[in-house]
Amino acid sequence: MTRVFIVAASPAARASLEIRLKSGDIEIGGTAATLDALGAELSDALPDVVLVDASSEPVEPVLQSIIASDVISDVSVVLLADAASPKVLEQALHSGISALLPSNISPDQLAATVRAAASGLVVLRPAQISDSVPKTSAPEPPVDDLIESLTPREREVLQMLAGGLANKEIAARLDISEHTVKFHVGSILGKLGAGSRTEAVSIGVRRGLVLL
Protein backbone atom coordinates (compact mmCIF):
# COMPACT_ATOMS: atom_id res chain seq x y z
CA MET A 1 0.00 0.00 0.00
CA THR A 2 1.36 3.41 -1.02
CA ARG A 3 0.28 6.28 1.22
CA VAL A 4 0.01 9.72 -0.39
CA PHE A 5 -0.44 13.19 1.10
CA ILE A 6 -1.80 15.82 -1.31
CA VAL A 7 -0.87 19.52 -1.17
CA ALA A 8 -2.89 21.84 -3.45
CA ALA A 9 -4.13 25.37 -2.91
CA SER A 10 -7.51 24.72 -4.47
CA PRO A 11 -10.07 22.44 -2.75
CA ALA A 12 -11.25 21.42 -6.21
CA ALA A 13 -7.70 20.42 -7.18
CA ARG A 14 -7.31 18.37 -4.01
CA ALA A 15 -10.60 16.59 -4.65
CA SER A 16 -9.67 15.93 -8.29
CA LEU A 17 -6.31 14.43 -7.34
CA GLU A 18 -7.97 12.19 -4.76
CA ILE A 19 -10.33 10.88 -7.44
CA ARG A 20 -7.53 10.38 -9.97
CA LEU A 21 -5.45 8.46 -7.44
CA LYS A 22 -8.31 6.17 -6.46
CA SER A 23 -6.72 2.74 -6.56
CA GLY A 24 -6.65 -0.42 -4.50
CA ASP A 25 -2.97 -0.02 -3.61
CA ILE A 26 -2.92 3.77 -3.07
CA GLU A 27 -4.25 5.37 0.10
CA ILE A 28 -4.77 9.11 0.64
CA GLY A 29 -3.17 9.91 3.98
CA GLY A 30 -4.40 13.50 4.08
CA THR A 31 -4.60 16.78 2.20
CA ALA A 32 -3.49 20.34 2.86
CA ALA A 33 -3.70 23.71 1.15
CA THR A 34 -0.08 24.73 1.85
CA LEU A 35 3.31 23.25 2.63
CA ASP A 36 3.19 24.96 6.03
CA ALA A 37 0.02 23.03 6.83
CA LEU A 38 1.69 19.85 5.62
CA GLY A 39 4.55 20.30 8.09
CA ALA A 40 2.16 20.19 11.00
CA GLU A 41 0.56 16.95 9.84
CA LEU A 42 3.45 15.03 8.26
CA SER A 43 4.51 13.15 11.38
CA ASP A 44 0.96 11.89 11.94
CA ALA A 45 0.14 11.13 8.30
CA LEU A 46 3.39 9.18 7.63
CA PRO A 47 3.03 9.26 3.83
CA ASP A 48 5.31 7.48 1.37
CA VAL A 49 4.85 10.30 -1.15
CA VAL A 50 3.85 13.97 -0.95
CA LEU A 51 2.08 15.10 -4.12
CA VAL A 52 2.28 18.88 -4.60
CA ASP A 53 0.07 20.56 -7.22
CA ALA A 54 1.55 23.86 -8.44
CA SER A 55 -0.47 24.04 -11.65
CA SER A 56 -2.38 27.14 -10.54
CA GLU A 57 0.69 29.13 -9.43
CA PRO A 58 4.28 29.88 -10.55
CA VAL A 59 6.35 26.75 -10.07
CA GLU A 60 9.62 28.42 -8.98
CA PRO A 61 8.34 29.77 -5.63
CA VAL A 62 6.63 26.45 -4.91
CA LEU A 63 9.85 24.56 -5.64
CA GLN A 64 11.83 26.88 -3.36
CA SER A 65 9.25 26.36 -0.60
CA ILE A 66 9.58 22.58 -0.95
CA ILE A 67 13.36 22.80 -0.74
CA ALA A 68 13.23 25.17 2.25
CA SER A 69 10.78 22.93 4.10
CA ASP A 70 13.28 20.02 3.98
CA VAL A 71 10.37 17.63 3.40
CA ILE A 72 12.47 15.94 0.70
CA SER A 73 14.79 14.53 3.37
CA ASP A 74 11.91 12.57 4.92
CA VAL A 75 9.63 11.55 2.07
CA SER A 76 9.50 11.32 -1.73
CA VAL A 77 7.96 14.35 -3.44
CA VAL A 78 6.12 14.51 -6.77
CA LEU A 79 5.48 18.00 -8.16
CA LEU A 80 2.80 18.79 -10.74
CA ALA A 81 3.45 21.98 -12.69
CA ASP A 82 2.73 23.23 -16.18
CA ALA A 83 5.30 24.81 -18.51
CA ALA A 84 8.27 24.14 -16.23
CA SER A 85 11.52 25.22 -17.88
CA PRO A 86 14.53 22.87 -18.25
CA LYS A 87 16.30 24.97 -15.60
CA VAL A 88 13.47 24.40 -13.13
CA LEU A 89 13.43 20.69 -13.96
CA GLU A 90 17.19 20.46 -13.36
CA GLN A 91 16.88 22.27 -10.04
CA ALA A 92 13.99 20.04 -8.99
CA LEU A 93 15.89 16.83 -9.77
CA HIS A 94 19.08 18.04 -8.09
CA SER A 95 17.14 18.95 -4.97
CA GLY A 96 15.71 15.43 -4.72
CA ILE A 97 12.25 15.83 -6.25
CA SER A 98 11.19 12.43 -7.63
CA ALA A 99 9.16 13.80 -10.56
CA LEU A 100 8.09 17.12 -12.08
CA LEU A 101 5.21 16.41 -14.43
CA PRO A 102 2.37 18.35 -16.07
CA SER A 103 -0.91 18.47 -14.21
CA ASN A 104 -2.84 16.89 -17.08
CA ILE A 105 -1.16 13.49 -16.95
CA SER A 106 -3.60 10.60 -16.95
CA PRO A 107 -4.78 8.89 -13.75
CA ASP A 108 -2.79 5.77 -14.71
CA GLN A 109 0.38 7.83 -15.27
CA LEU A 110 -0.13 9.68 -12.01
CA ALA A 111 -0.62 6.45 -10.05
CA ALA A 112 2.43 4.87 -11.71
CA THR A 113 4.50 7.95 -10.87
CA VAL A 114 3.43 7.83 -7.22
CA ARG A 115 4.29 4.12 -6.97
CA ALA A 116 7.69 4.69 -8.57
CA ALA A 117 8.47 7.63 -6.29
CA ALA A 118 7.54 5.56 -3.24
CA SER A 119 10.11 3.01 -4.39
CA GLY A 120 12.82 5.66 -4.56
CA LEU A 121 12.79 6.07 -8.34
CA VAL A 122 12.90 9.23 -10.45
CA VAL A 123 10.24 9.61 -13.15
CA LEU A 124 10.94 11.51 -16.38
CA ARG A 125 8.94 11.92 -19.56
CA PRO A 126 10.91 11.18 -22.77
CA ALA A 127 10.92 14.88 -23.65
CA GLN A 128 12.52 15.71 -20.30
CA ILE A 129 15.41 13.27 -20.62
CA SER A 130 17.38 15.35 -23.10
CA ASP A 131 16.90 18.40 -20.87
CA SER A 132 18.03 16.74 -17.65
CA VAL A 133 20.62 14.13 -18.61
CA PRO A 134 23.98 15.59 -19.62
CA LYS A 135 25.40 14.43 -22.96
CA THR A 136 28.82 13.95 -21.41
CA SER A 137 29.85 13.29 -17.85
CA ALA A 138 33.04 12.97 -15.89
CA PRO A 139 34.20 9.37 -15.37
CA GLU A 140 33.07 7.87 -12.10
CA PRO A 141 35.63 6.64 -9.60
CA PRO A 142 36.41 2.91 -9.73
CA VAL A 143 34.02 0.83 -7.67
CA ASP A 144 36.82 -0.27 -5.35
CA ASP A 145 37.50 3.36 -4.42
CA LEU A 146 33.84 3.91 -3.63
CA ILE A 147 33.62 0.78 -1.52
CA GLU A 148 36.65 1.84 0.49
CA SER A 149 35.37 5.37 0.97
CA LEU A 150 31.97 4.35 2.35
CA THR A 151 31.93 3.01 5.89
CA PRO A 152 29.86 -0.13 6.62
CA ARG A 153 27.24 2.06 8.31
CA GLU A 154 27.08 4.40 5.31
CA ARG A 155 26.60 1.45 2.96
CA GLU A 156 23.82 0.24 5.24
CA VAL A 157 22.13 3.65 5.09
CA LEU A 158 22.57 3.81 1.30
CA GLN A 159 20.86 0.44 0.95
CA MET A 160 17.94 1.72 3.01
CA LEU A 161 17.75 4.88 0.89
CA ALA A 162 17.45 2.62 -2.13
CA GLY A 163 14.52 0.94 -0.39
CA GLY A 164 12.74 4.28 -0.21
CA LEU A 165 13.00 4.63 3.57
CA ALA A 166 12.72 8.08 5.13
CA ASN A 167 15.22 9.32 7.71
CA LYS A 168 12.85 8.54 10.56
CA GLU A 169 12.43 4.93 9.39
CA ILE A 170 16.19 4.49 8.94
CA ALA A 171 16.79 5.88 12.43
CA ALA A 172 14.27 3.44 13.91
CA ARG A 173 15.76 0.43 12.12
CA LEU A 174 19.34 1.28 13.07
CA ASP A 175 18.42 2.52 16.56
CA ILE A 176 20.13 5.86 16.00
CA SER A 177 18.88 9.46 15.97
CA GLU A 178 17.50 11.21 12.89
CA HIS A 179 20.32 13.73 13.26
CA THR A 180 22.84 10.90 12.89
CA VAL A 181 21.01 9.60 9.85
CA LYS A 182 21.15 13.05 8.24
CA PHE A 183 24.90 13.15 8.98
CA HIS A 184 25.38 9.76 7.28
CA VAL A 185 23.29 10.81 4.28
CA GLY A 186 25.31 14.00 3.89
CA SER A 187 28.54 12.01 4.07
CA ILE A 188 27.27 9.55 1.44
CA LEU A 189 26.31 12.37 -0.93
CA GLY A 190 29.74 13.94 -0.53
CA LYS A 191 31.69 10.74 -1.05
CA LEU A 192 29.68 9.68 -4.10
CA GLY A 193 29.63 13.19 -5.56
CA ALA A 194 25.83 13.10 -5.64
CA GLY A 195 23.54 16.12 -5.50
CA SER A 196 20.58 14.28 -3.99
CA ARG A 197 19.53 11.06 -2.28
CA THR A 198 18.09 9.82 -5.57
CA GLU A 199 21.33 10.46 -7.42
CA ALA A 200 23.30 8.72 -4.65
CA VAL A 201 21.11 5.63 -5.01
CA SER A 202 21.52 5.73 -8.80
CA ILE A 203 25.32 5.89 -8.46
CA GLY A 204 25.21 3.14 -5.84
CA VAL A 205 23.23 0.87 -8.16
CA ARG A 206 25.57 1.50 -11.10
CA ARG A 207 28.67 0.87 -8.99
CA GLY A 208 27.35 -2.26 -7.32
CA LEU A 209 27.02 -0.71 -3.87
CA VAL A 210 23.26 -1.29 -3.69
CA LEU A 211 21.60 -4.69 -3.89
CA LEU A 212 18.26 -4.63 -5.71
N, C-alpha and C positions, 0 to 999 in steps of 0.2 A: 504494500500500500504506500503510495506517494502522497505526502501531506503538503498542501500548498496554501500559502497565505497571499491574498490579493491586496495590492495597494493601487487605488485609482481615485482620482479626485471626484469623479462623477459617480453618483449612486447607480445610474443607468449602466455605466461602464462596468462597475463591479458586478452588477446582476448579470450582465451579458457574459462576462468572463466565467462566472460560476456556471452558467448554462453550457457554455462551450467546453468547459472542462468536465462536464458530467460524464463520469466513467466509473466502471466497477473498481478500478485499481487506483483512482485518484480521489482524495478526500480534501475538501476545503476546510482548512484549519482556522480560518478567520478572514476578515476583511478590514481595511482601514482606508481613510481618505488621504492620509499623509504618512511620510516616513517617520515623522515624530511620533505619531500615534502607533505606528508599528513597533517602535522601540519599547513602548510600555507594555506591549502584549507578546513580544517575541518569546520571552522565556516561558510563558504559559502555553503558547500555541505550539511550540516545538516543530515548526515546519521543516520539510526537506528542501523546499524551494520557495523563494519569495518572488512573486510575479508582479512587476511594476508596470503600470500602463501610463506612458507619457505621451500618448497620441494626441491629447488635447492641449499640450503645452510644449514650450521649447525643450528639446531633449538635453541640451548642455547643462542647464541648471539642475535638472533632475539627476543627471549622471553625477554631477559634483556632490549633490546631497547624498546620493547612495554611497559614494566613496567616503565622504566625511562621516557618515553614520557608522562606518566600519562593519556594517551588517555582512559584507562579503566574507569577513573572516570567520563567520559562524554558520553561514548557510549559503547555498547556491542561489544566484539571482538571475532571473530572466527579465529583460527589459523590452517592452514593446514601444516602438517609436517610428514615426513616419518621416521619410526624407532625411535620414541620418547620414551625414557626410562620412567619407572614408576616414577622416581624422577622428571623428567621434567614435566610429567603430573601433579604430585602433586603440584609442584611449580606453574604451569600455573593455576590450579584451585584455589589455595590459593591466587593468585594475582588478581583473578577476571575474568580470561579468561572464556568465555562461553562454548567453545568447542576446543579440540585439536584433530583433526582427520586426517587420511591419505589423501593424495592428490588425490588418485584414487577412492574416494567415488563417487557414482553415482550422476547424476544431480538431481534426486528426493531426495536423501539423503542430498545433499548439500542445496537444496532449503528448505527442512524441517528443517535443522539445523539453517539456517539463520532466518527463521520465529520464531523458538523457542527462539533463542538468542534475537531477537527483543522484545520478550515478557518477557524477564528477566529470562529465563530458562537456565539450564546447560544441555548440551548434552553429553552423554557418550555411547560408544559402550559397549556391554555386557562384552567383554574381559577386558575393562578398569575398570569396577566396582570393581572387586576384588583388583585391584591395588590402587584405590583411596579412597575406603570406608573402614574405619577401622573396624576390626572385633569386637572390644569392644570400648566403649566410656564412658566418665564420665557422670553421671546423670545430666540432665539439671535442672536448678533452677525451682521451682514451677512457674506456670504461674502467680500467684498473685504477686510474687516477681518481675517478669519481667515487669508486668503492672505498678507497683509502681515505678520501676526504670526509665522507659521511660517517659519523659515529654509529654504532649499533642502534642507539636510541633514535637517532635521526632517520635511519633507514626504516625503523619501526613506525615512526610518525608519518614518513612519506608513504608507506604502504597503506596506512589508515586514511591519508588524504586521497589516495587513489580509490579507496572504498567509499568516498563521498562523506566521510565523517566530519562533523563540525568540531571546533576546538573543545567545546564542552564535552562531547562524546569521547574524544580522544583522551581528555583529562580523566574522565571517569574510568575508562578502560585501563589506563596506565597508572592510575592512582596518583596523579600529579596535579598541580594547579593549572588553571587556564593560562595564567601568566607564563608558566614554564612551557606550555605547549606553544604559545605565541613566540617565545624565544627560540624554540626548536624550529618552528616554521620559518622564522626570519633567517636562521642560520642555514637551513636547507636552500632557501631561495638564493642566498648569497653564494653558497658553494656551487650550486648548479647554474648560476648565472641566469636565473629565471625571474621574470617580472611579476609573476602571480602564482598562486597555488596550482592553478590549472596547467600553466606552462611547466611548473616543476614536475607535476605528474607525467606530462607528456614526455619530458626529457628522461624521467626515470624509466618510463616504459621502453623508450627507444634504446636506452643504455643498459637494459636488463636489470635495473635496480628495483623494479616493481613487478610482482607476480600477479598475473591476471587470472 
